């Protein structure tokens, strides 16, 4: 069955199930989805001083982020120009960068410094490490291996009105689950399942007034609260904002803290979610942090259970595509439109998502 994205929410069908199983689809996603936009790579505190570095992967590309002696923050290929060994591992601080395979050494700006036992090589053009785009917002570092994506400020749009500078990492948890990464993103992007899957969260929010607002590259779930007992709010506000940034970043904003959820494919049927919580003074609010994480864990366990069940359901011979609730699933439809645009699945008459 062929499928193209229909921009008309009331007529559209969801992504066919094979896109949640096919290894060839994931290979294309690494290039055309994850490799084509900004990705959250790390934190500014990891690379504040010259020589500090950390490594990550953007799409399928090994990436090294390092602060040079000139104070410039750079994102470079973490692949040695000799025989593709790793230039760095993990994170830390070094005066130079040395490949863990044959000891080729690079300056912090990516220029090649030393090549042991390489005398006699003819017509050798000393290669530098390729560099990628890197930008910073609110002490978070983003990297893009694509030169076609808009500037980070344009990509994030109104999200940049929030200023999280000075917030510090309070906790991190990694969760692995047996589902495709898109199953988890689909689930995050709608509150439709909250009354059934999350009874404790349902008691906290004003579900009839829960709504999703879509922008070019992100969406916002506005969650007004009716009885905030486990979600902490300020006297001046009674709404929580859940931002999703295409394709795989969630930003959950509360009055005195925020958290990020980064969704990473481990395979076509396996996903890693990285949760990080940020507070201004983590040491002073340890009890509040523990309570926040406890409630988050409860919700996450419920989400993992339903996402893994959905993954099994997608494998059914009786199922291929579904339909969207116009009242509740415009955020999922928005994601599928961006995804279809990246994967070449938009029909001629289908406009790109706004």
C-alpha beads as a LAMMPS data file, in Angstrom:
LAMMPS data file: protein, C-alpha beads

354 atoms
353 bonds

1 atom types
1 bond types

-500.0 500.0 xlo xhi
-500.0 500.0 ylo yhi
-500.0 500.0 zlo zhi

Masses

1 110.0

Atoms # bond

1 1 1 0.000 0.000 0.000
2 1 1 1.398 3.391 -0.965
3 1 1 1.107 6.256 1.506
4 1 1 1.583 9.999 1.250
5 1 1 1.053 12.596 3.917
6 1 1 -2.270 14.459 3.744
7 1 1 -2.093 17.927 5.308
8 1 1 -5.850 17.829 5.912
9 1 1 -6.076 16.471 9.436
10 1 1 -9.671 15.330 9.064
11 1 1 -8.796 13.180 6.032
12 1 1 -5.272 12.024 6.918
13 1 1 -4.069 8.545 7.811
14 1 1 -1.155 7.768 10.124
15 1 1 2.252 6.497 9.031
16 1 1 2.037 2.851 7.841
17 1 1 3.243 0.260 10.279
18 1 1 6.237 -0.848 8.198
19 1 1 7.925 2.492 8.951
20 1 1 8.148 1.324 12.566
21 1 1 9.943 -1.948 11.711
22 1 1 12.068 -1.618 8.586
23 1 1 15.837 -1.388 9.131
24 1 1 16.219 0.373 5.787
25 1 1 13.782 3.049 7.003
26 1 1 15.901 3.654 10.105
27 1 1 19.008 3.966 7.939
28 1 1 17.307 6.689 5.917
29 1 1 16.045 8.368 9.106
30 1 1 19.565 8.622 10.494
31 1 1 20.543 10.584 7.395
32 1 1 17.402 12.511 6.439
33 1 1 15.763 13.071 9.827
34 1 1 18.337 13.093 12.639
35 1 1 21.191 14.141 10.384
36 1 1 19.286 17.008 8.771
37 1 1 18.343 19.181 11.768
38 1 1 19.676 20.500 15.074
39 1 1 20.211 17.898 17.776
40 1 1 20.724 18.442 21.485
41 1 1 24.310 17.347 22.054
42 1 1 25.248 18.303 25.603
43 1 1 25.633 21.023 28.224
44 1 1 27.776 24.146 28.270
45 1 1 29.240 23.197 31.658
46 1 1 30.900 20.197 29.999
47 1 1 33.064 22.438 27.793
48 1 1 33.549 25.734 29.632
49 1 1 37.345 25.571 29.770
50 1 1 39.931 25.116 26.986
51 1 1 40.636 21.428 26.475
52 1 1 37.303 20.240 27.829
53 1 1 35.472 17.909 25.444
54 1 1 32.702 15.359 25.158
55 1 1 31.694 12.909 22.453
56 1 1 28.266 12.052 21.088
57 1 1 26.530 10.757 17.977
58 1 1 24.350 12.880 15.699
59 1 1 22.310 10.615 13.464
60 1 1 24.910 7.990 12.586
61 1 1 27.802 10.484 12.727
62 1 1 30.362 10.283 15.586
63 1 1 30.863 13.834 16.867
64 1 1 33.410 15.483 19.148
65 1 1 32.615 18.786 20.902
66 1 1 35.635 20.644 22.312
67 1 1 36.628 24.062 23.605
68 1 1 39.815 25.231 21.898
69 1 1 42.723 27.143 23.398
70 1 1 41.351 30.139 21.508
71 1 1 38.105 29.865 23.468
72 1 1 36.116 28.770 20.412
73 1 1 33.617 25.952 20.818
74 1 1 33.787 23.480 17.931
75 1 1 31.945 20.381 16.802
76 1 1 34.131 18.056 14.746
77 1 1 34.122 14.583 13.323
78 1 1 35.220 12.048 15.904
79 1 1 36.702 9.913 13.146
80 1 1 40.486 9.888 12.650
81 1 1 41.638 10.739 9.122
82 1 1 43.966 7.738 9.136
83 1 1 41.800 4.628 9.415
84 1 1 38.613 5.857 11.089
85 1 1 39.567 5.276 14.721
86 1 1 38.002 7.357 17.534
87 1 1 39.778 10.668 18.109
88 1 1 38.310 10.887 21.634
89 1 1 36.165 8.824 23.984
90 1 1 33.669 9.893 26.615
91 1 1 34.376 13.322 28.072
92 1 1 37.180 15.032 29.923
93 1 1 39.955 17.577 29.479
94 1 1 43.103 17.236 27.355
95 1 1 45.745 19.533 25.866
96 1 1 45.542 17.652 22.550
97 1 1 43.348 14.939 21.033
98 1 1 44.854 11.525 20.362
99 1 1 43.246 8.773 18.334
100 1 1 42.773 5.581 20.315
101 1 1 43.807 3.387 17.380
102 1 1 47.266 4.439 16.103
103 1 1 47.997 7.568 18.128
104 1 1 47.466 10.240 15.503
105 1 1 47.263 13.487 17.428
106 1 1 45.209 16.603 16.682
107 1 1 45.199 20.122 18.067
108 1 1 42.038 21.290 19.796
109 1 1 41.041 23.131 16.622
110 1 1 41.105 19.870 14.628
111 1 1 44.388 20.402 12.788
112 1 1 46.655 17.387 12.533
113 1 1 49.645 17.624 14.893
114 1 1 51.515 14.298 14.881
115 1 1 51.489 11.098 12.800
116 1 1 53.738 8.472 14.500
117 1 1 55.893 6.265 12.273
118 1 1 54.602 7.807 9.071
119 1 1 57.892 8.810 7.495
120 1 1 58.242 8.031 3.797
121 1 1 54.609 8.598 2.832
122 1 1 54.532 10.531 -0.416
123 1 1 52.171 13.319 -1.495
124 1 1 50.585 13.407 1.963
125 1 1 48.134 16.263 2.474
126 1 1 47.786 16.633 6.246
127 1 1 44.006 16.462 6.783
128 1 1 42.033 18.347 9.425
129 1 1 39.008 16.969 11.208
130 1 1 35.809 18.011 9.381
131 1 1 33.715 20.494 11.358
132 1 1 29.959 20.784 11.892
133 1 1 27.627 23.569 12.926
134 1 1 27.340 24.221 16.647
135 1 1 25.246 26.718 18.611
136 1 1 24.296 27.278 22.235
137 1 1 21.026 28.248 23.875
138 1 1 20.316 28.484 27.613
139 1 1 23.481 26.540 28.472
140 1 1 22.432 23.696 26.172
141 1 1 24.606 22.819 23.167
142 1 1 23.113 21.883 19.804
143 1 1 24.934 20.406 16.815
144 1 1 23.857 20.005 13.200
145 1 1 25.769 18.042 10.607
146 1 1 23.600 19.674 7.951
147 1 1 24.358 23.091 6.489
148 1 1 20.806 23.479 5.166
149 1 1 18.986 23.753 8.504
150 1 1 18.023 27.286 9.660
151 1 1 19.912 29.017 12.464
152 1 1 19.138 27.555 15.886
153 1 1 17.176 30.644 16.980
154 1 1 14.933 30.322 13.925
155 1 1 14.563 26.585 14.466
156 1 1 13.532 27.001 18.118
157 1 1 11.369 30.058 17.479
158 1 1 9.434 31.319 20.499
159 1 1 10.973 28.652 22.728
160 1 1 13.957 30.978 23.056
161 1 1 11.873 33.373 25.163
162 1 1 12.658 31.020 28.033
163 1 1 16.001 31.665 29.683
164 1 1 17.416 28.670 31.513
165 1 1 20.936 30.012 31.924
166 1 1 22.181 29.275 35.417
167 1 1 20.092 26.136 35.834
168 1 1 22.164 23.095 36.760
169 1 1 21.779 19.419 36.020
170 1 1 20.093 17.832 39.043
171 1 1 19.563 14.267 37.847
172 1 1 19.651 11.997 34.813
173 1 1 17.952 8.706 34.019
174 1 1 18.229 6.504 30.934
175 1 1 15.374 4.227 29.949
176 1 1 15.446 1.561 27.239
177 1 1 12.274 0.167 25.732
178 1 1 11.204 -2.300 23.062
179 1 1 9.553 0.033 20.578
180 1 1 10.458 2.185 17.591
181 1 1 11.480 5.740 18.478
182 1 1 8.474 7.153 16.592
183 1 1 6.062 5.178 18.782
184 1 1 7.404 7.038 21.801
185 1 1 7.299 10.428 20.056
186 1 1 3.740 9.776 18.811
187 1 1 2.716 8.973 22.372
188 1 1 4.311 12.124 23.803
189 1 1 2.592 14.379 21.291
190 1 1 -0.993 13.796 22.396
191 1 1 -2.909 14.002 25.631
192 1 1 -5.611 11.735 24.210
193 1 1 -4.261 8.747 26.141
194 1 1 -3.959 10.510 29.503
195 1 1 -7.397 9.549 30.921
196 1 1 -6.728 5.858 30.231
197 1 1 -2.968 5.436 30.667
198 1 1 -2.106 8.077 33.301
199 1 1 -4.840 8.220 35.966
200 1 1 -2.691 10.146 38.462
201 1 1 -1.753 12.764 35.858
202 1 1 -5.363 12.965 34.706
203 1 1 -6.409 13.995 38.226
204 1 1 -3.953 16.904 38.106
205 1 1 -4.757 18.463 34.732
206 1 1 -7.752 20.294 33.311
207 1 1 -8.220 17.770 30.511
208 1 1 -11.066 19.518 28.618
209 1 1 -8.799 22.567 28.163
210 1 1 -5.655 20.623 27.297
211 1 1 -4.589 21.712 23.804
212 1 1 -1.694 21.439 21.351
213 1 1 -0.309 24.378 19.370
214 1 1 1.874 23.625 16.343
215 1 1 4.673 25.743 14.856
216 1 1 7.052 25.122 11.947
217 1 1 9.618 22.950 13.731
218 1 1 8.015 22.359 17.125
219 1 1 4.759 22.093 19.025
220 1 1 3.527 23.112 22.470
221 1 1 1.139 21.152 24.638
222 1 1 -0.602 23.559 27.015
223 1 1 -1.612 21.660 30.141
224 1 1 -3.706 23.766 32.545
225 1 1 -3.924 22.278 36.013
226 1 1 -7.053 21.804 38.086
227 1 1 -5.620 20.137 41.206
228 1 1 -1.857 20.482 41.430
229 1 1 -0.783 18.072 44.133
230 1 1 2.184 16.276 42.590
231 1 1 3.009 18.902 39.936
232 1 1 4.516 21.939 41.627
233 1 1 3.338 25.334 40.371
234 1 1 3.877 28.942 41.363
235 1 1 1.223 31.266 42.720
236 1 1 1.233 33.224 39.458
237 1 1 0.800 30.273 37.119
238 1 1 -1.291 27.122 36.871
239 1 1 -0.186 25.726 33.506
240 1 1 2.622 23.436 32.437
241 1 1 4.099 23.683 28.928
242 1 1 5.361 20.595 27.131
243 1 1 7.477 21.527 24.109
244 1 1 8.458 19.074 21.409
245 1 1 11.267 20.010 19.003
246 1 1 11.448 17.990 15.780
247 1 1 12.288 15.195 15.643
248 1 1 13.197 13.832 19.074
249 1 1 13.572 16.451 21.825
250 1 1 11.044 17.132 24.566
251 1 1 11.344 20.175 26.815
252 1 1 9.053 20.175 29.846
253 1 1 8.799 23.609 31.480
254 1 1 7.632 24.126 35.066
255 1 1 7.705 27.265 37.229
256 1 1 10.988 26.451 39.001
257 1 1 12.599 23.758 36.842
258 1 1 12.690 22.171 33.428
259 1 1 13.546 18.779 32.039
260 1 1 14.666 17.422 28.692
261 1 1 13.802 14.048 27.169
262 1 1 16.006 13.018 24.255
263 1 1 14.673 10.085 22.210
264 1 1 17.337 8.022 20.431
265 1 1 16.881 4.913 18.261
266 1 1 18.947 1.903 19.278
267 1 1 17.485 -0.105 16.395
268 1 1 14.250 -0.213 14.455
269 1 1 12.503 -1.800 17.446
270 1 1 14.496 -0.453 20.388
271 1 1 14.674 3.059 21.844
272 1 1 16.663 4.959 24.462
273 1 1 15.081 7.890 26.278
274 1 1 17.448 10.177 28.189
275 1 1 15.767 12.201 30.951
276 1 1 17.604 15.157 32.494
277 1 1 16.215 17.499 35.168
278 1 1 17.501 21.046 35.736
279 1 1 17.067 23.275 38.800
280 1 1 18.724 26.538 39.855
281 1 1 19.992 25.237 43.204
282 1 1 19.804 21.442 43.193
283 1 1 21.466 21.100 46.598
284 1 1 18.792 23.236 48.298
285 1 1 15.749 21.480 46.861
286 1 1 16.711 17.814 47.036
287 1 1 13.327 16.719 48.387
288 1 1 11.482 18.570 45.616
289 1 1 13.774 16.996 43.012
290 1 1 13.141 13.505 44.401
291 1 1 9.375 14.093 44.353
292 1 1 9.519 15.414 40.778
293 1 1 11.529 12.410 39.598
294 1 1 9.252 9.980 41.436
295 1 1 6.170 11.318 39.635
296 1 1 8.068 11.340 36.321
297 1 1 9.109 7.715 36.848
298 1 1 5.502 6.722 37.452
299 1 1 4.388 8.340 34.199
300 1 1 7.343 6.916 32.280
301 1 1 6.664 3.355 33.397
302 1 1 3.075 3.717 32.205
303 1 1 4.290 5.151 28.875
304 1 1 6.793 2.334 28.351
305 1 1 4.107 -0.280 28.943
306 1 1 1.695 1.227 26.416
307 1 1 4.425 2.003 23.840
308 1 1 5.703 -1.559 23.900
309 1 1 2.133 -2.797 23.531
310 1 1 1.631 -0.489 20.546
311 1 1 4.822 -1.786 18.942
312 1 1 3.458 -5.307 19.220
313 1 1 0.150 -4.135 17.780
314 1 1 1.869 -2.531 14.811
315 1 1 3.223 -5.972 13.922
316 1 1 -0.281 -7.354 13.529
317 1 1 -1.204 -8.559 10.058
318 1 1 -4.583 -6.883 10.599
319 1 1 -3.201 -3.338 11.022
320 1 1 -1.496 -0.875 8.707
321 1 1 -2.616 2.735 9.321
322 1 1 -5.065 4.551 11.563
323 1 1 -6.829 7.922 11.698
324 1 1 -6.269 11.037 13.826
325 1 1 -8.611 12.635 16.342
326 1 1 -8.958 16.232 15.077
327 1 1 -9.539 17.369 18.670
328 1 1 -6.610 15.570 20.267
329 1 1 -3.992 14.400 17.762
330 1 1 -3.021 17.467 15.731
331 1 1 0.435 17.283 17.330
332 1 1 0.968 13.735 16.044
333 1 1 -0.256 14.787 12.599
334 1 1 2.181 17.725 12.667
335 1 1 5.088 15.379 13.473
336 1 1 4.085 12.987 10.712
337 1 1 3.997 15.890 8.264
338 1 1 7.538 16.964 9.117
339 1 1 8.650 13.343 8.973
340 1 1 6.992 12.815 5.577
341 1 1 8.629 15.984 4.265
342 1 1 12.070 14.721 5.322
343 1 1 11.502 11.195 4.002
344 1 1 10.048 12.239 0.650
345 1 1 6.530 11.046 1.447
346 1 1 4.558 14.210 0.745
347 1 1 2.191 14.042 -2.205
348 1 1 2.116 16.789 -4.802
349 1 1 -1.077 18.256 -3.372
350 1 1 0.024 18.037 0.252
351 1 1 1.380 21.254 1.681
352 1 1 4.230 21.188 4.144
353 1 1 3.293 21.377 7.848
354 1 1 3.048 24.865 9.328

Bonds

1 1 1 2
2 1 2 3
3 1 3 4
4 1 4 5
5 1 5 6
6 1 6 7
7 1 7 8
8 1 8 9
9 1 9 10
10 1 10 11
11 1 11 12
12 1 12 13
13 1 13 14
14 1 14 15
15 1 15 16
16 1 16 17
17 1 17 18
18 1 18 19
19 1 19 20
20 1 20 21
21 1 21 22
22 1 22 23
23 1 23 24
24 1 24 25
25 1 25 26
26 1 26 27
27 1 27 28
28 1 28 29
29 1 29 30
30 1 30 31
31 1 31 32
32 1 32 33
33 1 33 34
34 1 34 35
35 1 35 36
36 1 36 37
37 1 37 38
38 1 38 39
39 1 39 40
40 1 40 41
41 1 41 42
42 1 42 43
43 1 43 44
44 1 44 45
45 1 45 46
46 1 46 47
47 1 47 48
48 1 48 49
49 1 49 50
50 1 50 51
51 1 51 52
52 1 52 53
53 1 53 54
54 1 54 55
55 1 55 56
56 1 56 57
57 1 57 58
58 1 58 59
59 1 59 60
60 1 60 61
61 1 61 62
62 1 62 63
63 1 63 64
64 1 64 65
65 1 65 66
66 1 66 67
67 1 67 68
68 1 68 69
69 1 69 70
70 1 70 71
71 1 71 72
72 1 72 73
73 1 73 74
74 1 74 75
75 1 75 76
76 1 76 77
77 1 77 78
78 1 78 79
79 1 79 80
80 1 80 81
81 1 81 82
82 1 82 83
83 1 83 84
84 1 84 85
85 1 85 86
86 1 86 87
87 1 87 88
88 1 88 89
89 1 89 90
90 1 90 91
91 1 91 92
92 1 92 93
93 1 93 94
94 1 94 95
95 1 95 96
96 1 96 97
97 1 97 98
98 1 98 99
99 1 99 100
100 1 100 101
101 1 101 102
102 1 102 103
103 1 103 104
104 1 104 105
105 1 105 106
106 1 106 107
107 1 107 108
108 1 108 109
109 1 109 110
110 1 110 111
111 1 111 112
112 1 112 113
113 1 113 114
114 1 114 115
115 1 115 116
116 1 116 117
117 1 117 118
118 1 118 119
119 1 119 120
120 1 120 121
121 1 121 122
122 1 122 123
123 1 123 124
124 1 124 125
125 1 125 126
126 1 126 127
127 1 127 128
128 1 128 129
129 1 129 130
130 1 130 131
131 1 131 132
132 1 132 133
133 1 133 134
134 1 134 135
135 1 135 136
136 1 136 137
137 1 137 138
138 1 138 139
139 1 139 140
140 1 140 141
141 1 141 142
142 1 142 143
143 1 143 144
144 1 144 145
145 1 145 146
146 1 146 147
147 1 147 148
148 1 148 149
149 1 149 150
150 1 150 151
151 1 151 152
152 1 152 153
153 1 153 154
154 1 154 155
155 1 155 156
156 1 156 157
157 1 157 158
158 1 158 159
159 1 159 160
160 1 160 161
161 1 161 162
162 1 162 163
163 1 163 164
164 1 164 165
165 1 165 166
166 1 166 167
167 1 167 168
168 1 168 169
169 1 169 170
170 1 170 171
171 1 171 172
172 1 172 173
173 1 173 174
174 1 174 175
175 1 175 176
176 1 176 177
177 1 177 178
178 1 178 179
179 1 179 180
180 1 180 181
181 1 181 182
182 1 182 183
183 1 183 184
184 1 184 185
185 1 185 186
186 1 186 187
187 1 187 188
188 1 188 189
189 1 189 190
190 1 190 191
191 1 191 192
192 1 192 193
193 1 193 194
194 1 194 195
195 1 195 196
196 1 196 197
197 1 197 198
198 1 198 199
199 1 199 200
200 1 200 201
201 1 201 202
202 1 202 203
203 1 203 204
204 1 204 205
205 1 205 206
206 1 206 207
207 1 207 208
208 1 208 209
209 1 209 210
210 1 210 211
211 1 211 212
212 1 212 213
213 1 213 214
214 1 214 215
215 1 215 216
216 1 216 217
217 1 217 218
218 1 218 219
219 1 219 220
220 1 220 221
221 1 221 222
222 1 222 223
223 1 223 224
224 1 224 225
225 1 225 226
226 1 226 227
227 1 227 228
228 1 228 229
229 1 229 230
230 1 230 231
231 1 231 232
232 1 232 233
233 1 233 234
234 1 234 235
235 1 235 236
236 1 236 237
237 1 237 238
238 1 238 239
239 1 239 240
240 1 240 241
241 1 241 242
242 1 242 243
243 1 243 244
244 1 244 245
245 1 245 246
246 1 246 247
247 1 247 248
248 1 248 249
249 1 249 250
250 1 250 251
251 1 251 252
252 1 252 253
253 1 253 254
254 1 254 255
255 1 255 256
256 1 256 257
257 1 257 258
258 1 258 259
259 1 259 260
260 1 260 261
261 1 261 262
262 1 262 263
263 1 263 264
264 1 264 265
265 1 265 266
266 1 266 267
267 1 267 268
268 1 268 269
269 1 269 270
270 1 270 271
271 1 271 272
272 1 272 273
273 1 273 274
274 1 274 275
275 1 275 276
276 1 276 277
277 1 277 278
278 1 278 279
279 1 279 280
280 1 280 281
281 1 281 282
282 1 282 283
283 1 283 284
284 1 284 285
285 1 285 286
286 1 286 287
287 1 287 288
288 1 288 289
289 1 289 290
290 1 290 291
291 1 291 292
292 1 292 293
293 1 293 294
294 1 294 295
295 1 295 296
296 1 296 297
297 1 297 298
298 1 298 299
299 1 299 300
300 1 300 301
301 1 301 302
302 1 302 303
303 1 303 304
304 1 304 305
305 1 305 306
306 1 306 307
307 1 307 308
308 1 308 309
309 1 309 310
310 1 310 311
311 1 311 312
312 1 312 313
313 1 313 314
314 1 314 315
315 1 315 316
316 1 316 317
317 1 317 318
318 1 318 319
319 1 319 320
320 1 320 321
321 1 321 322
322 1 322 323
323 1 323 324
324 1 324 325
325 1 325 326
326 1 326 327
327 1 327 328
328 1 328 329
329 1 329 330
330 1 330 331
331 1 331 332
332 1 332 333
333 1 333 334
334 1 334 335
335 1 335 336
336 1 336 337
337 1 337 338
338 1 338 339
339 1 339 340
340 1 340 341
341 1 341 342
342 1 342 343
343 1 343 344
344 1 344 345
345 1 345 346
346 1 346 347
347 1 347 348
348 1 348 349
349 1 349 350
350 1 350 351
351 1 351 352
352 1 352 353
353 1 353 354
